[in-house]
């Protein structure tokens, strides 16, 4: 293929797209400064933006008729598609047929034959104006998880006529053609509105329930109703209070029908202020990593596990099983371990609440930062239905950090901070394990139910990255000393020397950290660093940068400075000497001739045993 012939090919502009002109792809590629096809992130964003703009706002120009003989001048793409299809079929260039997405097998393992039913009723989800409203609703909705939004966009685009009736089974008669029953997916998309009035309408005689009543309740129409006007007003008030639907949760398999119908049908029937606000989507339950099914014999009756492990353990295990669109996994090992963990939590609360010192200590700032960060992050997880992440933060991480705080305070934590931490953990854990939290709440002298307690608030001003980095450094050093002792097979050295990196290394690591936001090419980063005063450290620079680029975990989340690292380790010196029964020396790299000292890096002092 002659490359010059390829280069000579010019696109034929058949569409005018507002904001993008006639050659929309060229315009948007320049807008996003895309240079190569390898810029996948930008190209994905462009594809979504351009597809939406072309489909809903672009119009055909006169060149389409010149090229293809079909006059679509001025028509929108979404309207022109059906005309093109019709003209192609009419001219004999195309035909239509039904194609199944796969083999259909009944529960009795019998292969099914699909029957084409005559005189069938359809809901026209292909209506362009209706699709626009559905997309408008979706664009404003909260989506949990956010990645499900793309699937909804796709389904709304491809949905067309949907057969909404059947001839047999359970269901509501189609009002205008009673030989048909409304099939379940078409009949279950706005029943949330019925939830709001079900406790009242059941008291009204069936003969007084008609379309006028529902128009009065849901549409606020000024019409005569057959039932007691007081009841009608009460139902209108209930609906107005509860609607719109803030959150609708269902399985990920229902995105392609029920949940998308839910959006479509609300936009068709209700005013915009009553359109759905949020949708949550989840996966399918697994048992110890296997799909739950009768054939595998791993179906677990709820009554059985509740009796064996208690409701709190079952509840927390289910909610910890997964989040987002992942398939939640019921872990038998976890549920069986929880009764003991709950017992330990209760003992810990009783033992630690109300005890401690009144005076402040430097360690308190670290734990207050940890606590407020945990409350903030757990609150966000709860709001985003990320329950597994919330459980990790509340039950496991906060529990572990609280015990670390006690240990680092030599068993004497600040009394007020400890009480706040215990109360916050119990309140946040109570949605997952209400019974044990209620018992623990009562054990610390609380008179009201924990279910009525206010969710804890966090103070953003008390979240201190540096304070946490200081304690992370001490913990890292403690762990590293243990690892070195184990490797050297030494139980009790006479002396442990910690070498603190030279002051230039802190700026060096900060610069690498910033450059890695732009590139992961070691050569580019080396070039940037060597253009600074660090050029004199060329050998170390050349050797260190590839290591850090290949393993970013070696870069601290917060880079301190030499003075703060020394102060942190001096504060912990007595505690470390007591733990390792050794003399601890802290020396700057530049003040030592030891080869080991050169290995010191920010957040990772070098260690020498002697």
C-alpha positions in Angstrom: 0.0 0.0 0.0 1.5 3.3 -1.0 1.7 5.6 2.0 1.2 8.7 -0.1 -2.1 7.3 -1.4 -3.2 6.9 2.2 -2.1 10.5 3.1 -4.0 11.8 0.1 -7.3 10.5 1.4 -9.4 13.3 2.9 -12.5 12.9 5.1 -15.8 13.7 3.5 -17.8 16.0 5.9 -21.4 14.9 6.0 -22.2 16.3 9.5 -22.2 19.7 11.2 -21.6 19.3 14.9 -22.1 22.5 17.1 -18.9 23.4 18.7 -16.8 21.1 16.6 -17.5 22.1 13.0 -17.6 19.7 10.0 -14.5 17.6 10.8 -15.3 17.1 14.5 -12.5 14.5 15.1 -9.8 16.9 13.9 -11.2 19.8 16.1 -11.4 17.8 19.3 -7.9 16.2 18.8 -6.5 19.6 18.6 -8.5 20.8 21.6 -7.0 18.0 23.8 -3.6 18.2 22.2 -3.5 14.5 21.2 -0.3 13.6 19.4 -0.4 9.8 19.1 -2.8 6.9 19.3 -1.1 5.8 22.5 -2.7 8.5 24.6 -5.5 6.1 25.7 -6.9 8.2 28.6 -7.4 11.3 26.5 -8.8 9.3 23.6 -11.4 7.5 25.8 -12.6 10.9 27.1 -12.7 12.3 23.6 -14.7 9.3 22.3 -17.4 9.7 24.9 -17.6 13.5 24.4 -17.7 13.3 20.6 -20.1 10.4 20.4 -22.6 12.2 22.6 -22.3 15.5 20.8 -22.5 13.8 17.3 -25.5 11.6 18.2 -27.6 14.3 19.9 -26.7 17.6 18.4 -25.0 17.0 15.0 -27.1 17.5 11.8 -26.6 16.1 8.3 -25.4 18.6 5.6 -26.2 18.6 1.8 -23.1 16.5 1.0 -24.8 13.4 2.4 -27.4 13.4 -0.4 -24.7 14.1 -3.0 -22.8 11.1 -1.8 -25.5 8.6 -0.8 -28.6 9.8 -2.5 -30.7 10.2 0.7 -31.8 13.7 1.6 -31.2 14.2 5.3 -30.1 17.9 5.1 -30.8 19.5 8.5 -31.9 16.3 10.3 -30.3 15.2 13.5 -28.2 12.0 13.5 -30.5 10.3 16.0 -33.5 11.0 13.7 -31.6 10.1 10.5 -30.5 6.6 11.5 -34.0 5.1 11.1 -34.5 6.9 7.8 -31.2 5.5 6.5 -32.2 2.0 7.7 -35.6 2.3 6.0 -34.1 3.5 2.7 -31.5 0.8 2.6 -34.1 -1.9 3.1 -36.4 -0.3 0.5 -33.6 -0.1 -2.1 -32.7 -3.8 -1.5 -29.3 -3.0 -0.2 -30.2 -4.3 3.3 -32.6 -6.5 5.1 -33.6 -6.9 8.8 -33.6 -10.1 10.9 -33.8 -11.1 14.6 -30.6 -12.4 16.1 -30.3 -14.0 19.5 -27.3 -13.1 21.7 -26.8 -16.7 22.6 -28.4 -20.1 23.0 -31.4 -20.2 25.3 -31.8 -23.1 27.7 -34.5 -23.7 30.2 -34.0 -24.6 33.8 -34.7 -28.2 32.9 -31.8 -28.0 30.4 -34.1 -28.1 27.4 -33.1 -26.0 24.4 -35.7 -23.3 23.8 -37.2 -22.1 20.5 -38.1 -18.4 20.4 -41.6 -17.7 19.1 -42.4 -14.4 17.3 -45.7 -13.3 18.8 -48.1 -11.4 16.5 -50.2 -8.5 17.8 -47.6 -7.9 20.5 -47.5 -4.6 22.5 -44.2 -2.7 22.8 -42.9 0.2 24.9 -41.0 2.4 22.5 -37.7 3.1 24.3 -36.2 4.1 20.9 -38.1 7.4 20.9 -35.4 10.1 20.5 -37.0 12.7 22.7 -37.5 10.1 25.5 -33.9 9.0 25.2 -32.8 12.6 25.6 -34.8 12.9 28.8 -33.3 9.6 30.1 -29.8 10.8 29.4 -30.6 14.1 31.1 -31.8 12.3 34.2 -28.8 10.0 34.2 -26.3 12.9 33.9 -27.8 14.5 37.1 -27.9 11.2 39.1 -25.4 10.0 41.6 -24.1 6.6 40.6 -22.7 3.9 43.0 -20.2 2.9 41.7 -19.5 5.7 39.2 -18.1 3.3 36.6 -21.7 1.9 36.2 -22.7 5.2 34.5 -21.0 4.3 31.2 -23.1 1.1 31.1 -26.3 3.0 31.6 -25.4 5.4 28.8 -24.8 2.5 26.5 -28.1 0.8 27.4 -30.1 4.0 27.0 -28.6 4.4 23.6 -29.3 0.9 22.3 -32.7 0.2 23.9 -35.6 0.3 21.4 -39.0 -1.3 21.3 -39.5 -3.6 24.3 -42.2 -6.3 24.3 -44.1 -5.4 27.4 -46.9 -8.0 27.5 -47.3 -11.8 27.6 -50.2 -14.2 27.4 -49.8 -16.4 30.5 -48.5 -16.3 34.1 -49.0 -13.8 36.9 -49.4 -10.1 36.3 -51.7 -7.2 35.7 -54.1 -7.1 32.8 -53.2 -4.6 30.1 -56.1 -2.1 30.6 -56.9 -1.4 26.9 -56.3 -5.0 25.7 -57.1 -7.5 28.5 -56.1 -10.6 26.6 -52.5 -9.6 27.5 -50.7 -9.4 30.9 -48.0 -6.8 31.6 -44.7 -8.6 31.9 -42.9 -8.1 35.2 -39.9 -5.9 34.0 -42.3 -3.4 32.5 -44.6 -3.4 35.5 -42.1 -2.8 38.3 -40.3 0.4 37.5 -42.3 3.1 39.4 -43.7 1.1 42.2 -41.5 3.1 44.6 -44.2 5.8 44.2 -46.7 3.2 45.5 -44.5 2.6 48.5 -45.2 6.1 49.7 -49.0 5.6 49.9 -49.4 1.9 50.4 -50.3 2.2 54.1 -53.1 4.6 53.3 -54.6 3.4 50.0 -55.2 -0.1 51.3 -57.9 1.3 53.4 -59.8 2.7 50.4 -62.5 0.6 48.7 -61.3 -0.6 45.2 -64.2 1.1 43.5 -62.9 4.5 44.7 -59.4 4.0 43.3 -59.1 5.2 39.7 -56.8 7.2 37.4 -58.2 10.5 38.8 -57.0 9.6 42.3 -53.5 8.9 41.0 -53.4 12.1 39.0 -54.4 14.0 42.2 -51.7 12.3 44.3 -48.8 12.1 41.8 -49.4 14.9 39.3 -51.1 17.4 41.7 -54.0 17.8 39.2 -57.0 19.6 40.4 -59.5 16.8 39.8 -62.5 15.3 41.7 -61.7 12.1 43.6 -64.1 9.4 44.7 -62.5 8.6 48.0 -62.4 10.6 51.2 -60.6 13.9 50.3 -58.7 13.8 53.6 -57.1 10.5 52.7 -56.3 11.8 49.2 -54.6 14.9 50.6 -52.7 12.7 53.1 -51.4 10.5 50.2 -50.4 13.5 48.2 -48.5 14.9 51.2 -46.7 11.5 51.8 -45.7 11.3 48.1 -44.4 14.9 48.1 -42.4 14.2 51.3 -40.7 11.0 50.2 -40.1 11.6 46.4 -37.9 11.7 44.5 -36.2 8.3 45.0 -32.8 9.1 46.6 -31.3 5.7 46.1 -32.4 2.5 44.2 -30.1 -0.5 44.6 -30.2 -3.7 42.5 -28.0 -6.3 40.8 -25.6 -5.4 37.9 -27.5 -7.7 35.6 -30.5 -5.4 35.8 -28.7 -2.4 34.2 -29.8 -3.6 30.8 -33.5 -3.7 31.6 -35.1 -3.0 35.0 -32.9 -0.2 36.2 -32.8 1.6 32.8 -36.6 1.2 32.5 -36.7 2.8 36.0 -35.0 5.9 34.6 -37.0 6.0 31.4 -40.4 5.6 33.0 -39.9 8.1 35.7 -38.9 10.7 33.1 -42.0 9.9 31.1 -44.5 10.1 33.9 -43.2 12.5 36.6 -42.0 16.1 36.5 -38.3 16.7 36.6 -38.2 17.5 40.3 -39.4 13.9 40.9 -36.9 12.1 38.8 -34.6 9.6 40.5 -31.6 11.0 42.4 -29.3 7.9 42.7 -28.8 4.3 41.7 -26.6 1.6 43.4 -25.4 -1.5 41.6 -23.9 -4.6 43.2 -22.6 -8.0 42.0 -23.7 -11.6 42.7 -23.1 -13.4 46.0 -20.2 -15.9 46.1 -19.6 -18.4 48.9 -15.9 -18.8 49.7 -15.0 -17.7 46.2 -17.5 -19.9 44.4 -20.8 -19.0 42.8 -23.7 -19.7 45.1 -25.9 -22.4 43.5 -28.0 -25.4 44.2 -25.8 -27.6 42.0 -22.7 -26.9 44.2 -24.7 -27.5 47.4 -23.3 -24.3 48.9 -26.6 -22.5 49.6 -26.5 -21.3 53.2 -29.8 -20.7 55.0 -29.8 -17.4 56.9 -31.4 -19.0 60.0 -28.6 -21.5 60.2 -25.7 -19.0 60.1 -27.5 -16.5 62.4 -28.0 -19.3 65.0 -24.4 -20.4 64.7 -22.5 -17.1 64.6 -25.0 -14.5 65.7 -26.7 -11.7 63.7 -23.8 -9.2 64.1 -21.2 -11.5 62.7 -23.4 -12.4 59.7 -24.3 -8.8 59.0 -20.7 -7.6 59.0 -19.5 -10.5 56.9 -22.1 -9.8 54.3 -21.4 -6.1 54.1 -17.6 -6.8 54.1 -18.0 -9.3 51.2 -17.6 -6.7 48.4 -18.5 -3.3 47.1 -19.3 -1.6 43.9 -20.0 -4.1 41.0 -17.6 -6.7 42.4 -19.3 -10.0 43.3 -19.6 -10.0 47.2 -17.9 -13.1 48.7 -19.3 -14.7 51.9 -16.1 -15.8 53.8 -16.8 -18.6 56.3 -13.4 -18.0 57.9 -14.3 -14.4 58.6 -17.8 -15.0 60.0 -16.4 -17.7 62.3 -13.7 -15.4 63.6 -16.0 -12.4 64.4 -17.6 -13.6 67.7 -14.2 -13.7 69.3 -13.3 -10.3 67.9 -16.5 -8.8 69.2 -15.8 -10.2 72.6 -12.3 -8.7 72.5 -13.8 -5.3 71.5 -16.3 -5.4 74.4 -13.5 -6.2 76.9 -11.2 -3.5 75.4 -14.0 -0.8 75.6 -14.7 -1.7 79.3 -11.0 -1.7 80.2 -9.9 1.5 78.4 -12.9 3.9 78.6 -12.6 6.6 81.2 -8.9 5.9 81.9 -5.8 7.8 81.1 -4.0 11.1 81.8 -5.3 14.6 81.6 -2.1 16.2 80.4 -1.3 16.6 76.7 1.6 14.8 75.0 3.3 15.1 71.6 1.8 11.7 70.6 -1.7 13.0 71.1 -1.6 15.2 67.9 -0.7 12.1 65.8 -3.6 10.1 67.1 -6.1 13.0 66.8 -5.1 13.3 63.2 -5.5 9.5 62.7 -8.9 9.6 64.3 -10.3 12.6 62.4 -8.9 11.2 59.1 -10.7 7.9 59.8 -14.0 9.6 60.6 -13.7 11.7 57.5 -12.8 8.8 55.2 -15.3 6.4 56.7 -18.1 9.0 56.3 -17.2 9.4 52.6 -17.2 5.6 52.2 -20.7 5.3 53.8 -22.1 8.1 51.6 -20.7 6.3 48.5 -22.0 2.8 49.6 -18.4 1.6 49.9 -19.2 -0.5 52.9 -16.2 -2.9 52.7 -13.8 0.1 52.8 -15.8 1.6 55.7 -15.5 -1.6 57.7 -11.8 -1.8 57.1 -11.4 1.8 58.4 -13.8 1.6 61.3 -13.3 -1.9 62.7 -9.8 -2.9 61.7 -7.7 0.2 61.0 -9.1 2.4 63.8 -9.0 -0.5 66.3 -5.3 -1.2 65.4 -4.3 2.4 65.6 -6.0 2.9 68.9 -4.0 0.1 70.4 -0.8 1.6 68.9 -1.7 4.9 70.5 -1.9 3.2 73.9 1.4 1.4 73.4 3.2 4.6 72.2 1.7 6.4 75.2 3.3 3.8 77.5 -0.1 2.6 78.5 -1.3 6.1 79.5 -3.2 7.8 76.6 -5.0 11.0 76.9 -8.4 10.3 78.6 -10.5 12.7 76.6 -9.1 11.6 73.2 -9.5 7.9 74.1 -13.1 8.4 75.1 -13.8 10.2 71.8 -12.1 7.4 69.8 -14.0 4.6 71.5 -17.4 6.5 71.2 -16.7 7.3 67.5 -15.7 3.7 66.7 -18.8 2.2 68.4 -21.2 4.7 66.7 -19.7 4.1 63.2 -19.6 0.3 63.7 -23.2 0.1 64.9 -24.8 0.0 61.5 -22.7 -3.2 60.8 -22.8 -4.8 64.3 -25.7 -3.1 66.2 -26.1 -5.6 69.0 -22.5 -5.8 70.3 -22.2 -2.0 69.9 -25.4 -1.4 71.9 -24.0 -3.6 74.7 -20.6 -1.8 74.6 -22.4 1.6 74.5 -24.4 0.7 77.7 -21.2 -0.6 79.4 -19.6 2.8 79.2 -22.5 4.5 80.9 -24.5 5.7 78.0 -28.3 6.0 78.8 -29.8 6.3 75.4 -29.6 3.8 72.5 -26.5 3.9 70.2 -28.9 3.7 67.3 -30.1 7.2 68.3 -26.5 8.6 68.7 -25.3 11.2 66.2 -22.7 10.2 63.7 -19.3 11.5 64.8 -18.0 14.7 63.2 -14.4 15.3 62.1 -12.2 18.3 62.4 -10.3 18.9 59.2 -7.9 21.2 61.0 -6.7 18.4 63.2 -5.7 16.2 60.3 -2.0 16.6 60.1 -0.1 14.7 57.4 3.3 15.6 59.0 2.3 14.4 62.5 1.2 11.1 61.0 4.4 10.9 58.9 6.5 11.3 62.0 4.9 8.3 63.7 5.0 6.3 60.5 8.7 6.9 60.5 9.1 5.6 64.0 7.0 2.5 63.2 9.0 1.9 60.0 12.3 2.1 62.0 10.9 -0.3 64.6 9.9 -2.8 62.0 13.1 -2.5 60.1 15.2 -3.1 63.2 13.2 -6.3 63.9 13.8 -7.4 60.3 17.6 -6.7 60.5 17.9 -8.5 63.8 16.1 -11.5 62.3 18.3 -11.6 59.2 21.5 -11.2 61.3 20.2 -13.8 63.8 21.1 -11.4 66.7 18.7 -11.3 69.6 20.3 -8.4 71.6 23.0 -6.2 70.0 25.0 -3.9 72.2 24.4 -0.9 70.0 22.0 0.0 67.2 23.0 3.0 65.0 20.5 4.8 62.9 21.9 6.9 60.0 19.7 9.9 59.0 20.0 10.8 55.3 21.9 13.9 54.2 19.7 17.0 54.0 20.0 17.3 50.2 18.2 13.9 49.8 14.9 15.3 51.1 14.7 17.9 48.3 15.9 15.2 45.9 13.0 12.8 46.7 10.5 15.6 46.7 11.6 16.6 43.2 11.4 13.0 42.0 7.9 12.7 43.5 6.7 15.8 41.6 8.2 14.7 38.3 6.7 11.3 38.6 3.3 12.9 38.3 4.3 13.9 34.7 6.4 11.0 33.6 7.7 7.5 34.6 10.7 7.8 32.3 13.9 7.6 34.5 15.9 9.4 31.8 13.6 12.4 31.8 13.6 12.6 35.6 17.4 12.3 35.7 17.7 15.1 33.2 15.5 17.4 35.4 17.5 16.6 38.6 20.9 17.0 36.9 19.9 20.5 35.9 19.9 21.5 39.6 22.5 21.9 42.3 22.1 18.1 42.9 24.3 17.5 39.8 27.3 17.2 42.1 25.6 14.1 43.6 25.4 12.6 40.1 26.4 9.1 41.0 23.8 8.7 43.7 21.2 10.4 41.5 21.8 8.1 38.5 21.6 5.0 40.8 18.6 6.0 42.9 16.1 7.4 40.4 15.5 4.1 38.5 14.9 2.3 41.8 12.3 4.8 43.0 10.6 4.9 39.6 10.4 1.1 39.5 9.1 0.9 43.1 7.3 4.1 44.1 6.4 2.5 47.5 9.9 3.5 48.6 8.9 7.1 48.4 7.2 8.4 51.6 3.7 9.8 51.2 4.9 12.8 53.2 8.6 13.7 52.9 9.8 15.3 56.1 13.2 17.0 56.6 16.3 15.9 58.3 15.6 17.9 61.5 12.1 16.5 61.9 13.3 12.9 61.4 16.0 13.3 64.0 13.5 14.9 66.5 11.0 12.1 65.9 13.6 9.4 66.5 15.1 11.2 69.5 11.6 11.3 71.1 11.2 7.6 70.5 14.8 6.8 71.6 13.9 5.7 75.1 11.0 3.5 73.9 13.2 1.8 71.2 16.1 1.2 73.7 13.6 -0.3 76.1 12.1 -2.6 73.4 15.4 -3.8 71.9 17.5 -3.7 75.2 20.3 -1.9 73.3 21.9 1.5 73.2 20.5 3.6 70.3 22.7 6.1 68.4 21.3 8.6 65.9 23.8 10.0 63.5 23.6 12.2 60.4 24.9 10.5 57.2 27.3 13.4 56.4 28.8 13.0 59.9 29.8 9.4 59.4 32.4 7.5 57.4 30.4 4.2 57.5 29.5 2.9 54.1 26.1 1.9 55.5 25.3 5.5 56.1 25.1 6.2 52.4 22.1 3.8 52.1 19.9 6.2 54.2 16.9 7.7 52.5 14.1 10.0 53.6 11.7 7.9 55.7 14.2 5.0 55.7 17.2 5.5 58.0 20.0 3.0 57.5 20.6 0.6 60.4 23.9 -0.8 61.7 24.1 -3.4 64.5 27.3 -3.7 66.6 
